[in-house]
Amino acid sequence: MPKAKIVHIHSDIKFVDGTRGFDDKLFENQIVIIGRKGQYTGFFMDVALYYENSRSGLQSIIKFCETADIVVVYDLNFPKSYIVNRLPRSTIVIWRFFGLELYERMSNFVYSELTKRARGVFANNATYHKFKRFGKALLYLIRFQTTPEKEFFVSAFKRVDYFLGLSEKEFHFLRGIWPKLPPFLQIGFDRYDVINKEITHKTNLILLGNNRSAYNNHLDLIEGLEFLKISNEYQFLVLFNYANCKVYSDVVKERSSKIKEIVLLEDFVPLEKFKQLYSDASALVINGYRQMGMGNVFEALRKNTKIYLSEKNVMLDWLIEEGFKVFTINDFFKDVEAGSVTMTVEEAIFNQKQFSNFCKKYSRERFNEAIIEIIDRAR
């Protein structure tokens, strides 16, 4: 079998290294980044190709992709939707689902009542925001002769061939809302063979959320901690160092400032410091109602950090079904009050073994075999 040419298209440099999931001797992987050269310094720095987010730049990417067997787009924002909709029908398109593409269109579902009220200032100026959206759509019409919404709905529900996601359970949940989603393709995971039994180094640190976006529903956690009248037995670190949502984040800052045990981490965290946070932290608490921060969750599993997720989050049910010991937000408040946030040794060892089994079940090898089968069928 000749090598399959796979083009990977990114616009967020945080996720470029995820391309390594397609590492196989039968694949010729080529990296395309929409953005300025020099921002990305990761594994593919010397081989990545850069294009401007302009009509001519996107047309150049389309031409580059014409000889590809597969094009993988990492999230389905406007430039990638535009590219996907203009590729030859013979080109297989895989959409690496990040979450925002669909969940941002489900605002009634993803936000708690406290979050909705914090964001309510937008509703108070509906005319302005309606005009702003119209202006943005007009700008796209001038630059690209199309609009983001039109391109997304065509690419997501008509042109994309496969939906590459973390969880088939989440996929079926989303397909109940968006029935025209393309077939599901399971992401592969690296092997995990070393069982980490260490929990004695855990500190009183508890991590809250994964970024500053309103999807975290931070205010519910803050209000719950206010109600408990916590002492300084625990230190709460809110991961608040990326995502744009100024009005909401200002409210979170103001509310969190009233609890001396809460600190906001607003600076960029290098990878090694990110990993060290999970080595030190007793718990990770994410109150999102949607799939989010799963990289944080998997790091917490590796480091025996106790995980608390919302009962409204389908990923909590998925992790439980996969055999992990993970807990709810209600459990979190009870454990804080009881001073029992750290995992027991037995729970830690159990999760470690389950994570090893999980990575075998959804291995990179099985994923690559699935890709090869897709290419064989197309040829």
C-alpha positions as a printed NumPy array, in Angstrom:
array([[  0.   ,   0.   ,   0.   ],
       [  1.472,   3.41 ,  -0.999],
       [  1.7  ,   6.009,   1.71 ],
       [ -1.502,   7.965,   2.262],
       [ -1.142,  11.738,   2.149],
       [ -2.92 ,  13.281,   5.132],
       [ -3.104,  17.062,   5.481],
       [ -3.8  ,  18.402,   8.98 ],
       [ -5.207,  21.935,   9.167],
       [ -4.88 ,  23.913,  12.41 ],
       [ -5.642,  27.451,  13.5  ],
       [ -5.042,  27.053,  17.26 ],
       [ -1.382,  26.292,  17.921],
       [ -2.175,  24.702,  21.313],
       [ -3.444,  21.632,  19.472],
       [ -0.937,  21.239,  16.629],
       [  0.98 ,  18.49 ,  18.432],
       [ -2.219,  16.433,  18.463],
       [ -1.319,  15.548,  14.883],
       [  1.042,  12.96 ,  16.364],
       [ -1.992,  10.736,  16.857],
       [ -1.702,   9.907,  13.145],
       [  1.875,   8.666,  13.465],
       [  2.181,   5.578,  11.261],
       [  4.669,   4.391,   8.642],
       [  1.823,   4.238,   6.097],
       [  0.906,   7.916,   6.522],
       [  2.588,  10.973,   5.052],
       [  1.446,  13.713,   7.432],
       [  1.64 ,  17.336,   6.327],
       [  0.891,  20.175,   8.75 ],
       [ -0.878,  23.375,   7.716],
       [ -1.279,  26.268,  10.17 ],
       [ -3.572,  29.197,   9.439],
       [ -1.715,  32.061,  11.086],
       [  1.629,  33.795,  11.384],
       [  4.874,  31.849,  11.271],
       [  6.838,  31.862,  14.536],
       [  3.965,  31.5  ,  16.985],
       [  4.166,  27.709,  17.038],
       [  7.344,  26.152,  18.5  ],
       [  6.282,  22.543,  18.993],
       [  7.178,  19.147,  17.528],
       [  6.288,  20.064,  13.913],
       [  7.858,  23.551,  13.97 ],
       [ 10.33 ,  22.833,  11.165],
       [  7.882,  21.163,   8.771],
       [  4.639,  23.11 ,   9.252],
       [  3.382,  25.275,   6.387],
       [  1.791,  28.65 ,   7.161],
       [ -0.999,  30.459,   5.336],
       [ -2.836,  33.714,   5.953],
       [ -6.485,  33.752,   6.984],
       [ -7.476,  35.501,   3.782],
       [ -9.356,  34.455,   0.689],
       [ -6.123,  33.96 ,  -1.242],
       [ -4.544,  32.112,   1.697],
       [ -7.482,  29.723,   2.004],
       [ -7.542,  29.184,  -1.761],
       [ -3.861,  28.21 ,  -1.575],
       [ -4.646,  25.65 ,   1.142],
       [ -7.466,  24.216,  -0.976],
       [ -5.075,  23.798,  -3.895],
       [ -2.482,  22.174,  -1.607],
       [ -5.107,  19.698,  -0.377],
       [ -6.294,  18.63 ,  -3.804],
       [ -3.893,  15.666,  -3.941],
       [ -4.523,  14.565,  -0.338],
       [ -6.185,  11.276,   0.511],
       [ -7.472,  12.715,   3.786],
       [ -7.826,  16.239,   5.153],
       [ -8.197,  16.551,   8.931],
       [ -9.552,  19.844,  10.268],
       [ -8.983,  20.565,  13.956],
       [-12.247,  22.253,  14.972],
       [-14.639,  23.533,  12.329],
       [-14.38 ,  27.299,  12.449],
       [-14.968,  29.537,   9.438],
       [-11.665,  29.15 ,   7.522],
       [-11.748,  25.37 ,   7.863],
       [-15.423,  25.16 ,   6.889],
       [-14.635,  27.32 ,   3.857],
       [-11.786,  24.992,   2.855],
       [-13.755,  21.789,   3.448],
       [-16.671,  22.933,   1.289],
       [-14.37 ,  23.517,  -1.686],
       [-12.379,  20.289,  -1.631],
       [-12.926,  17.599,  -4.273],
       [-15.636,  15.154,  -3.246],
       [-13.059,  12.364,  -3.571],
       [-11.038,  13.832,  -0.686],
       [-11.943,  12.258,   2.66 ],
       [-12.591,  14.931,   5.3  ],
       [-12.267,  14.215,   9.025],
       [-13.519,  16.783,  11.525],
       [-11.607,  16.65 ,  14.823],
       [-14.382,  17.849,  17.091],
       [-13.312,  20.254,  19.843],
       [-16.756,  21.02 ,  21.281],
       [-17.277,  24.733,  20.769],
       [-18.5  ,  24.224,  17.196],
       [-21.801,  22.754,  18.405],
       [-22.011,  23.74 ,  22.066],
       [-21.827,  27.465,  21.278],
       [-25.105,  26.931,  19.444],
       [-26.696,  25.392,  22.578],
       [-26.505,  28.31 ,  25.029],
       [-29.681,  27.335,  26.896],
       [-28.132,  23.984,  27.737],
       [-24.512,  24.816,  28.586],
       [-24.931,  27.697,  31.067],
       [-26.154,  27.571,  34.659],
       [-28.677,  30.162,  35.85 ],
       [-25.936,  32.099,  37.646],
       [-23.837,  32.134,  34.477],
       [-26.79 ,  33.287,  32.379],
       [-27.376,  36.187,  34.773],
       [-23.679,  37.112,  34.703],
       [-23.812,  37.17 ,  30.92 ],
       [-27.154,  38.997,  30.956],
       [-25.568,  42.344,  30.156],
       [-25.495,  41.197,  26.532],
       [-29.276,  40.864,  26.51 ],
       [-29.56 ,  44.432,  27.813],
       [-28.108,  45.741,  24.558],
       [-29.681,  43.387,  22.05 ],
       [-29.947,  46.027,  19.314],
       [-26.226,  46.761,  19.465],
       [-25.256,  43.101,  19.307],
       [-27.708,  42.391,  16.499],
       [-26.106,  45.231,  14.527],
       [-22.632,  43.91 ,  15.384],
       [-23.51 ,  40.418,  14.106],
       [-24.931,  41.937,  10.937],
       [-21.751,  43.954,  10.443],
       [-19.591,  40.872,  10.943],
       [-21.638,  38.864,   8.436],
       [-21.385,  41.74 ,   5.954],
       [-17.609,  41.825,   6.38 ],
       [-17.377,  38.107,   5.578],
       [-19.595,  38.621,   2.52 ],
       [-17.232,  41.319,   1.288],
       [-14.04 ,  39.329,   1.978],
       [-15.199,  35.799,   1.121],
       [-18.593,  36.157,  -0.629],
       [-20.145,  33.921,   2.038],
       [-20.952,  33.81 ,   5.787],
       [-19.628,  31.67 ,   8.663],
       [-23.033,  30.158,   9.471],
       [-23.693,  29.085,   5.902],
       [-20.254,  27.506,   5.568],
       [-20.474,  25.701,   8.908],
       [-23.839,  24.077,   8.324],
       [-22.83 ,  22.845,   4.878],
       [-19.48 ,  21.471,   6.048],
       [-20.684,  19.917,   9.317],
       [-23.816,  18.237,   8.031],
       [-23.236,  17.681,   4.303],
       [-19.552,  17.633,   3.387],
       [-17.532,  16.195,   6.309],
       [-17.131,  12.408,   6.098],
       [-16.202,  11.529,   9.709],
       [-16.656,  13.055,  13.158],
       [-13.462,  12.385,  15.144],
       [-14.293,  12.573,  18.839],
       [-13.363,  11.451,  22.33 ],
       [-16.544,   9.638,  23.211],
       [-19.163,   7.781,  21.207],
       [-21.577,   8.419,  24.085],
       [-21.151,  12.165,  23.628],
       [-21.535,  11.721,  19.866],
       [-24.905,   9.994,  20.274],
       [-26.003,  12.732,  22.687],
       [-25.116,  15.389,  20.091],
       [-26.653,  13.415,  17.25 ],
       [-29.928,  13.479,  19.156],
       [-29.821,  17.266,  18.688],
       [-27.981,  17.389,  15.352],
       [-29.194,  14.231,  13.535],
       [-27.22 ,  14.916,  10.345],
       [-23.79 ,  14.62 ,  11.972],
       [-21.394,  12.394,   9.971],
       [-20.328,   8.922,  11.213],
       [-18.31 ,   8.703,  14.43 ],
       [-14.592,   7.903,  14.508],
       [-12.946,   7.134,  17.86 ],
       [ -9.766,   9.004,  18.803],
       [ -6.809,   6.829,  19.793],
       [ -4.753,   7.16 ,  22.992],
       [ -1.111,   6.464,  23.802],
       [ -0.333,   3.367,  25.833],
       [ -0.272,   3.817,  29.608],
       [  1.583,   0.97 ,  31.253],
       [  3.157,   2.535,  34.362],
       [  0.83 ,   2.321,  37.363],
       [  1.254,   5.452,  39.508],
       [  0.424,   4.616,  43.13 ],
       [  1.759,   7.848,  44.621],
       [ -0.639,  10.171,  46.471],
       [  1.362,  11.048,  49.581],
       [  2.787,  14.179,  47.907],
       [ -0.671,  15.723,  47.401],
       [ -1.159,  19.206,  48.863],
       [ -4.286,  21.124,  49.916],
       [ -4.518,  22.585,  46.389],
       [ -7.82 ,  22.209,  44.493],
       [ -8.04 ,  23.228,  40.82 ],
       [-11.263,  24.872,  39.644],
       [-12.243,  24.987,  35.954],
       [ -9.988,  24.824,  32.924],
       [-10.077,  28.41 ,  31.581],
       [-11.948,  31.701,  31.978],
       [-14.829,  30.897,  29.631],
       [-18.407,  31.007,  30.894],
       [-18.803,  27.321,  30.014],
       [-17.072,  26.572,  33.339],
       [-20.004,  27.958,  35.363],
       [-17.502,  29.154,  37.977],
       [-20.048,  31.165,  39.925],
       [-21.905,  28.062,  41.109],
       [-18.665,  26.746,  42.613],
       [-17.872,  30.097,  44.22 ],
       [-21.367,  30.428,  45.677],
       [-21.192,  26.886,  47.052],
       [-17.859,  27.615,  48.73 ],
       [-19.258,  30.86 ,  50.178],
       [-22.149,  28.905,  51.667],
       [-19.756,  26.406,  53.271],
       [-17.811,  29.238,  54.943],
       [-14.564,  27.396,  54.184],
       [-11.457,  27.854,  56.296],
       [ -7.903,  27.886,  54.96 ],
       [ -7.745,  24.09 ,  55.031],
       [ -7.809,  24.191,  51.212],
       [ -6.366,  26.528,  48.588],
       [ -8.533,  26.922,  45.472],
       [ -6.752,  27.801,  42.229],
       [ -9.041,  28.926,  39.397],
       [ -7.444,  28.143,  36.017],
       [ -8.235,  31.435,  34.323],
       [ -5.474,  31.977,  31.791],
       [ -7.174,  31.852,  28.388],
       [-10.506,  32.325,  26.549],
       [-12.209,  35.655,  25.938],
       [-15.345,  36.532,  27.874],
       [-14.607,  39.857,  29.559],
       [-18.   ,  40.731,  31.05 ],
       [-18.423,  37.28 ,  32.562],
       [-14.797,  37.001,  33.734],
       [-15.046,  40.393,  35.467],
       [-18.005,  39.079,  37.482],
       [-16.052,  35.936,  38.422],
       [-13.078,  38.036,  39.521],
       [-15.268,  40.244,  41.683],
       [-17.071,  37.314,  43.344],
       [-13.942,  35.223,  43.879],
       [-12.092,  38.148,  45.482],
       [-14.438,  37.826,  48.478],
       [-12.993,  34.4  ,  49.382],
       [ -9.376,  34.657,  50.478],
       [ -8.735,  30.965,  49.777],
       [ -9.456,  31.464,  46.047],
       [ -6.644,  32.545,  43.714],
       [ -6.983,  33.152,  39.961],
       [ -4.211,  31.849,  37.694],
       [ -4.262,  34.293,  34.779],
       [ -0.769,  33.775,  33.328],
       [  0.231,  31.286,  30.672],
       [  1.439,  27.995,  32.172],
       [  4.25 ,  26.058,  30.432],
       [  3.591,  22.358,  29.935],
       [  5.842,  21.177,  32.764],
       [  4.234,  23.562,  35.257],
       [  0.809,  22.444,  34.018],
       [  1.72 ,  18.82 ,  34.78 ],
       [  3.177,  19.785,  38.16 ],
       [ -0.114,  21.424,  39.153],
       [ -1.813,  18.05 ,  38.788],
       [  0.945,  16.295,  40.698],
       [  0.374,  18.683,  43.608],
       [ -3.397,  19.12 ,  43.459],
       [ -5.736,  16.887,  45.428],
       [ -8.679,  17.565,  43.119],
       [ -9.824,  18.977,  39.786],
       [-13.332,  20.446,  39.673],
       [-14.932,  21.364,  36.324],
       [-18.546,  22.521,  36.45 ],
       [-19.068,  22.551,  32.685],
       [-22.31 ,  21.076,  31.389],
       [-20.535,  20.173,  28.136],
       [-17.413,  18.277,  27.094],
       [-14.49 ,  20.557,  27.907],
       [-11.036,  20.428,  29.473],
       [-10.634,  16.725,  28.77 ],
       [ -6.874,  17.167,  28.458],
       [ -7.016,  18.404,  32.061],
       [ -9.156,  15.426,  33.068],
       [ -6.768,  12.899,  31.512],
       [ -3.804,  14.59 ,  33.187],
       [ -5.685,  14.399,  36.491],
       [ -6.194,  10.656,  35.927],
       [ -2.482,  10.174,  35.306],
       [ -1.574,  12.101,  38.471],
       [ -4.172,  10.581,  40.859],
       [ -5.987,  13.87 ,  41.171],
       [ -9.605,  13.382,  42.251],
       [-12.034,  14.449,  39.511],
       [-15.373,  16.178,  40.051],
       [-17.654,  16.927,  37.07 ],
       [-21.205,  18.197,  36.658],
       [-24.   ,  15.632,  36.617],
       [-25.29 ,  17.471,  33.536],
       [-22.077,  16.666,  31.65 ],
       [-22.351,  13.579,  29.44 ],
       [-18.61 ,  13.026,  29.921],
       [-19.18 ,  12.217,  33.609],
       [-21.507,   9.381,  32.613],
       [-19.035,   8.253,  29.955],
       [-16.094,   8.096,  32.381],
       [-18.198,   6.182,  34.907],
       [-19.254,   3.733,  32.183],
       [-15.579,   3.319,  31.267],
       [-15.   ,   2.206,  34.859],
       [-13.345,   5.265,  36.418],
       [-13.993,   6.518,  39.919],
       [-15.056,  10.098,  39.235],
       [-17.396,  12.249,  41.275],
       [-20.111,  14.897,  41.025],
       [-20.135,  18.568,  41.997],
       [-22.447,  17.705,  44.912],
       [-19.839,  15.164,  46.051],
       [-17.25 ,  17.943,  45.893],
       [-19.069,  20.219,  48.327],
       [-19.663,  17.314,  50.696],
       [-16.   ,  16.279,  50.526],
       [-14.766,  19.828,  51.135],
       [-16.97 ,  20.084,  54.196],
       [-15.777,  16.675,  55.416],
       [-12.116,  17.34 ,  54.548],
       [-11.917,  14.247,  52.336],
       [-11.063,  15.643,  48.911],
       [ -7.907,  13.572,  48.328],
       [ -8.312,  10.156,  46.697],
       [ -7.628,   7.064,  48.764],
       [ -4.763,   4.797,  47.739],
       [ -7.29 ,   2.144,  46.707],
       [ -9.182,   4.622,  44.486],
       [ -5.949,   5.851,  42.937],
       [ -4.688,   2.355,  42.074],
       [ -8.117,   1.413,  40.704],
       [ -8.182,   4.454,  38.389],
       [ -4.62 ,   3.819,  37.254],
       [ -5.471,   0.273,  36.193],
       [ -8.645,   1.479,  34.49 ],
       [ -6.705,   4.158,  32.606],
       [ -4.27 ,   1.531,  31.351],
       [ -7.18 ,  -0.626,  30.156],
       [ -8.885,   2.416,  28.627],
       [ -5.793,   3.305,  26.581],
       [ -5.577,  -0.278,  25.304],
       [ -9.261,  -0.299,  24.386],
       [ -8.901,   2.947,  22.415],
       [ -5.292,   2.524,  21.296],
       [ -3.412,   4.471,  18.633],
       [ -2.919,   1.194,  16.781],
       [ -6.666,   0.588,  16.522],
       [ -7.197,   4.171,  15.422],
       [ -4.593,   3.894,  12.668],
       [ -6.149,   0.611,  11.524],
       [ -9.494,   2.42 ,  11.225],
       [ -7.868,   5.165,   9.115],
       [ -6.253,   2.563,   6.839],
       [ -9.625,   0.856,   6.367],
       [-11.208,   4.187,   5.411],
       [ -8.494,   4.829,   2.829],
       [ -8.744,   1.287,   1.422],
       [-12.505,   1.638,   0.964],
       [-12.049,   4.961,  -0.832],
       [ -9.405,   3.525,  -3.167]])
